[in-house]
C-alpha cells in the first residue's frame, strides 16, 4: 500500500511539474477565430469511384493542412494574422469511412511570430480542429507561415512553413477530369465554413518526426476554404 501511495504521489508531482512548464491560457474564455484554410493529401479527394477504390488503403495516408487566422482569439489569446500548420501520417487512407479508427502521428508547425502564449493557443486550436487525427503530436516546430492568395475563392493559393511544408493549388479544370464522373469523394479533414476542391501543384513535407519525407504534386488532392469557429 505504501509503495502504491508513493507511486501515485510521484505521478501527481510529475504531472504538476509538466503543467507548470506550459504557457497558460484562459480555458474558461470563449473562443472565436476565422480565416482561410488549405490542405493537400497523398490521394485524390476529387475523383471517380474507379480511382478512389484503387487507391484506398494503398495511399492517401499523408497530409499537410494549415489555418491562417485573420481575426479572433482562442481562450482569451488574440491570434490575429498568425498561422499554424499540421503534418499528418496515418496508418490508412485519411477520410476512409470504412475505418472506424485510423491512428495517426502529427507534427505541428506554429507561426514564428507568435509569442509563447500564442504558440500554446495555436497548438490547442489546431488540436481542437484536427480532433483525433491530431491527438498524437510527436513534434512541434516554429517557422514563418505565410498564406498567399488574392482571393481564396479563386482556389489559386500558396501556403508555406519555412523549408518544412508547402501547399500550392490552382482551380480544377475540365482537362483534370479523366473518367468524367468525378466528384468530391472525401470531405475536408477539419470543420470549415466553406470548402472547395482544388488541384495540387505542390504538396511536400521535409521535416523530422514522422519517419518519412514526401512530395506529392500534380494531383486532385486539395481543399481550400474558410473557417469561422466559435466555442462558448
RODO-2510 file (C-alpha; in nm, 4 decimals, decimal comma):
residues 232
     n   res          X          Y          Z
     1     x     0,0000     0,0000     0,0000
     2     x     0,2870     0,2378     0,0879
     3     x     0,4549     0,1712    -0,2496
     4     x     0,1296     0,2405    -0,4324
     5     x     0,0780     0,5681    -0,2414
     6     x     0,4337     0,6852    -0,3133
     7     x     0,3954     0,5987    -0,6802
     8     x     0,0703     0,7910    -0,7059
     9     x     0,2251     1,0923    -0,5305
    10     x     0,5263     1,0892    -0,7632
    11     x     0,2986     1,0736    -1,0680
    12     x     0,0946     1,3670    -0,9388
    13     x     0,4052     1,5779    -0,8738
    14     x     0,5434     1,4946    -1,2175
    15     x     0,2185     1,5999    -1,3802
    16     x     0,2207     1,9274    -1,1891
    17     x     0,5791     1,9916    -1,2969
    18     x     0,4952     1,9400    -1,6652
    19     x     0,1892     2,1623    -1,6360
    20     x     0,3982     2,4351    -1,4765
    21     x     0,6285     2,4405    -1,7798
    22     x     0,3466     2,5027    -2,0285
    23     x     0,2241     2,8560    -2,1028
    24     x    -0,1200     2,9102    -1,9522
    25     x    -0,4332     3,0113    -2,1391
    26     x    -0,7725     3,1048    -2,0048
    27     x    -0,9689     2,7868    -2,0690
    28     x    -1,2889     2,9499    -1,9392
    29     x    -1,2806     3,2223    -2,2063
    30     x    -1,4936     3,1859    -2,5182
    31     x    -1,3070     3,1440    -2,8474
    32     x    -1,3888     3,2758    -3,1922
    33     x    -1,1455     3,2572    -3,4825
    34     x    -1,1969     3,2992    -3,8542
    35     x    -0,9680     3,2874    -4,1522
    36     x    -0,8508     3,0835    -4,4504
    37     x    -0,7567     2,7165    -4,4779
    38     x    -0,5673     2,4818    -4,7099
    39     x    -0,4994     2,1083    -4,7151
    40     x    -0,3461     1,8561    -4,9523
    41     x    -0,3245     1,4773    -4,9307
    42     x    -0,1363     1,1957    -5,0985
    43     x    -0,4536     1,0752    -5,2768
    44     x    -0,7199     1,2462    -5,4871
    45     x    -1,0140     1,3965    -5,2988
    46     x    -1,1936     1,4966    -5,6184
    47     x    -1,2096     1,1774    -5,8201
    48     x    -1,4175     0,8966    -5,9633
    49     x    -1,5129     0,5728    -5,7918
    50     x    -1,2721     0,3659    -6,0025
    51     x    -0,9741     0,5770    -5,8948
    52     x    -1,0816     0,6037    -5,5305
    53     x    -1,1374     0,2300    -5,4944
    54     x    -0,7973     0,1617    -5,6494
    55     x    -0,6213     0,3974    -5,4040
    56     x    -0,7977     0,3225    -5,0754
    57     x    -0,5759     0,1537    -4,8137
    58     x    -0,2797     0,1869    -5,0514
    59     x    -0,2212     0,5618    -5,0383
    60     x    -0,3769     0,8803    -4,9032
    61     x    -0,2363     0,8433    -4,5508
    62     x    -0,0219     1,1603    -4,5698
    63     x    -0,1463     1,5188    -4,5469
    64     x    -0,0440     1,8774    -4,4861
    65     x    -0,3075     2,1201    -4,3590
    66     x    -0,2949     2,4793    -4,2432
    67     x    -0,5020     2,7591    -4,0930
    68     x    -0,4269     3,1304    -4,1408
    69     x    -0,6201     3,3261    -3,8796
    70     x    -0,7483     3,6626    -3,9977
    71     x    -0,9037     3,7733    -3,6699
    72     x    -1,0017     3,6188    -3,3409
    73     x    -0,8965     3,4856    -3,0031
    74     x    -0,8513     3,1367    -2,8660
    75     x    -0,9246     3,1033    -2,4940
    76     x    -0,8548     3,4716    -2,4404
    77     x    -0,5374     3,4896    -2,6518
    78     x    -0,5525     3,7090    -2,9642
    79     x    -0,4267     3,5332    -3,2770
    80     x    -0,4837     3,7960    -3,5496
    81     x    -0,2608     3,7363    -3,8518
    82     x    -0,0980     3,4166    -3,7220
    83     x    -0,0863     3,0723    -3,8796
    84     x    -0,0468     2,7104    -3,7776
    85     x     0,0071     2,4003    -3,9913
    86     x    -0,0262     2,0294    -3,9192
    87     x     0,1512     1,7453    -4,0979
    88     x    -0,0088     1,4015    -4,0618
    89     x     0,0939     1,0435    -4,1253
    90     x    -0,1891     0,7975    -4,0628
    91     x    -0,1977     0,4178    -4,0803
    92     x    -0,4559     0,4123    -4,3592
    93     x    -0,6274     0,6423    -4,6091
    94     x    -0,7430     0,9617    -4,4409
    95     x    -1,1176     1,0120    -4,4580
    96     x    -1,1963     0,6481    -4,5379
    97     x    -1,5359     0,5868    -4,3775
    98     x    -1,4736     0,2104    -4,3742
    99     x    -1,2165     0,2522    -4,0944
   100     x    -1,3730     0,3311    -3,7572
   101     x    -1,0283     0,4285    -3,6279
   102     x    -0,7177     0,5374    -3,8125
   103     x    -0,4267     0,6038    -3,5735
   104     x    -0,2058     0,8901    -3,6857
   105     x     0,1026     1,0820    -3,5797
   106     x     0,1338     1,4529    -3,6386
   107     x     0,3839     1,7366    -3,6411
   108     x     0,2584     2,0878    -3,5661
   109     x     0,4253     2,3982    -3,7074
   110     x     0,3358     2,7226    -3,5292
   111     x     0,3966     3,0735    -3,6562
   112     x     0,7408     3,2070    -3,5717
   113     x     0,5875     3,5483    -3,4994
   114     x     0,3795     3,4064    -3,2144
   115     x     0,4582     3,4750    -2,8506
   116     x     0,4947     3,1835    -2,6098
   117     x     0,1319     3,2201    -2,5038
   118     x     0,0157     3,2465    -2,8639
   119     x     0,2137     2,9326    -2,9514
   120     x     0,0234     2,7440    -2,6823
   121     x    -0,3095     2,8814    -2,8092
   122     x    -0,2285     2,7960    -3,1722
   123     x    -0,1363     2,4420    -3,0679
   124     x    -0,4615     2,3967    -2,8770
   125     x    -0,6639     2,5478    -3,1625
   126     x    -0,5108     2,3106    -3,4193
   127     x    -0,5638     2,0075    -3,1990
   128     x    -0,9270     2,1040    -3,1453
   129     x    -0,9832     2,1483    -3,5187
   130     x    -0,7973     1,8268    -3,6082
   131     x    -0,9653     1,6099    -3,3457
   132     x    -0,8439     1,2507    -3,3125
   133     x    -0,6200     1,2939    -3,6153
   134     x    -0,4023     1,5329    -3,4116
   135     x    -0,4277     1,3517    -3,0788
   136     x    -0,0699     1,2199    -3,1053
   137     x     0,1539     1,5207    -3,1725
   138     x     0,5124     1,3950    -3,1771
   139     x     0,6867     1,7239    -3,2546
   140     x     0,6162     2,0993    -3,2514
   141     x     0,8191     2,3288    -3,4778
   142     x     0,8295     2,7057    -3,5231
   143     x     0,8647     2,8617    -3,8692
   144     x     0,7408     3,1666    -4,0633
   145     x     0,3978     3,0746    -4,2008
   146     x     0,2533     3,2571    -4,4999
   147     x    -0,0650     3,2043    -4,6992
   148     x    -0,0607     3,3940    -5,0290
   149     x    -0,3715     3,4414    -5,2413
   150     x    -0,5575     3,7312    -5,3971
   151     x    -0,8871     3,5615    -5,3171
   152     x    -0,9236     3,2184    -5,1584
   153     x    -1,2319     3,1567    -5,3772
   154     x    -1,0072     3,1660    -5,6839
   155     x    -0,8503     2,8435    -5,5458
   156     x    -0,5078     2,9727    -5,6515
   157     x    -0,3195     2,9802    -5,3231
   158     x     0,0173     2,9088    -5,1649
   159     x     0,0867     2,8185    -4,8004
   160     x     0,4423     2,7721    -4,6786
   161     x     0,6017     2,6959    -4,3415
   162     x     0,9686     2,7806    -4,3936
   163     x     1,1529     2,4903    -4,5522
   164     x     0,9341     2,2307    -4,3783
   165     x     0,5952     2,2226    -4,5516
   166     x     0,4312     2,3627    -4,8623
   167     x     0,0915     2,3526    -5,0350
   168     x     0,0197     2,5255    -5,3660
   169     x    -0,3085     2,4972    -5,5558
   170     x    -0,4977     2,6139    -5,8641
   171     x    -0,8598     2,5731    -5,9744
   172     x    -0,9747     2,2392    -6,1108
   173     x    -1,0195     2,2476    -6,4882
   174     x    -1,2060     2,0379    -6,7399
   175     x    -0,8833     1,8761    -6,8531
   176     x    -0,8309     1,7446    -6,4979
   177     x    -1,1229     1,5067    -6,5448
   178     x    -1,0343     1,1585    -6,6634
   179     x    -1,3364     0,9333    -6,6197
   180     x    -1,5872     1,2238    -6,6453
   181     x    -1,7667     1,1019    -6,3345
   182     x    -1,5529     1,2854    -6,0801
   183     x    -1,6983     1,4136    -5,7554
   184     x    -1,5829     1,5196    -5,4099
   185     x    -1,5063     1,1722    -5,2759
   186     x    -1,3521     1,2729    -4,9404
   187     x    -1,4553     1,5636    -4,7222
   188     x    -1,2056     1,8130    -4,5697
   189     x    -1,0130     1,6946    -4,2652
   190     x    -1,1383     1,9789    -4,0440
   191     x    -1,4664     2,1701    -3,9907
   192     x    -1,4940     2,4545    -4,2425
   193     x    -1,7377     2,7342    -4,3152
   194     x    -1,6861     2,6864    -4,6885
   195     x    -1,4715     2,4349    -4,8787
   196     x    -1,3728     2,3953    -5,2451
   197     x    -1,1701     2,1132    -5,4048
   198     x    -0,8579     2,2267    -5,5887
   199     x    -0,5726     2,0916    -5,7971
   200     x    -0,2448     2,0383    -5,6122
   201     x     0,0620     2,1947    -5,7731
   202     x     0,2851     2,1371    -5,4695
   203     x     0,2412     1,9256    -5,1562
   204     x     0,5501     1,8454    -4,9543
   205     x     0,6967     1,7857    -4,6110
   206     x     1,0715     1,7930    -4,5491
   207     x     1,0933     1,7771    -4,1704
   208     x     1,1514     1,5352    -3,8844
   209     x     0,9236     1,3348    -3,6580
   210     x     0,7166     1,1169    -3,8916
   211     x     0,9833     0,8851    -4,0284
   212     x     0,9196     0,9910    -4,3864
   213     x     0,9537     1,2866    -4,6224
   214     x     0,7373     1,3409    -4,9268
   215     x     0,6498     1,5441    -5,2318
   216     x     0,3115     1,4644    -5,3889
   217     x     0,2313     1,7237    -5,6577
   218     x     0,0075     1,7137    -5,9640
   219     x    -0,2981     1,5567    -5,8036
   220     x    -0,6638     1,6456    -5,7497
   221     x    -0,5946     1,6212    -5,3792
   222     x    -0,6502     1,9615    -5,2190
   223     x    -0,9135     2,1734    -5,0491
   224     x    -0,9140     2,5470    -4,9934
   225     x    -1,1720     2,7278    -4,7875
   226     x    -1,2649     2,9437    -4,4933
   227     x    -1,3323     2,8703    -4,1282
   228     x    -1,5294     3,0544    -3,8615
   229     x    -1,5127     2,8559    -3,5375
   230     x    -1,6682     2,9523    -3,2046
   231     x    -1,6713     2,7915    -2,8612
   232     x    -1,8711     2,9033    -2,5582
***
